[in-house]
Amino acid sequence: MFHEGNYFLYKYKFDKLLSLSNLLKISYKLKIKF
């Protein structure tokens, strides 16, 4: 059985990781442009 609270916690952590990697990718692209 999958607990709903755990699901939201993991989703929140995953979204944070995803946005962090996206920020790194964007800054990397910006560095290349300049």
C-alpha positions in Angstrom: 0.0 0.0 0.0 1.3 3.4 -1.0 0.9 6.2 1.5 -0.4 9.4 0.0 1.7 11.6 2.2 4.9 9.9 1.1 3.8 10.3 -2.5 3.5 14.1 -2.1 6.8 14.3 -0.2 8.7 12.4 -2.9 6.9 14.4 -5.6 7.9 17.7 -3.9 11.6 16.5 -3.6 11.6 15.3 -7.2 10.2 18.7 -8.4 12.8 20.5 -6.4 15.6 18.4 -7.9 14.1 18.9 -11.4 13.9 22.7 -11.0 17.5 22.7 -9.6 18.8 20.8 -12.6 16.8 23.0 -15.0 18.4 26.1 -13.3 21.8 24.6 -13.8 21.1 23.8 -17.5 19.8 27.4 -18.1 22.8 29.0 -16.4 25.1 26.7 -18.4 23.4 27.8 -21.6 23.7 31.4 -20.6 27.4 31.0 -19.9 27.9 29.6 -23.4 26.0 32.4 -25.0 28.1 35.1 -23.4 
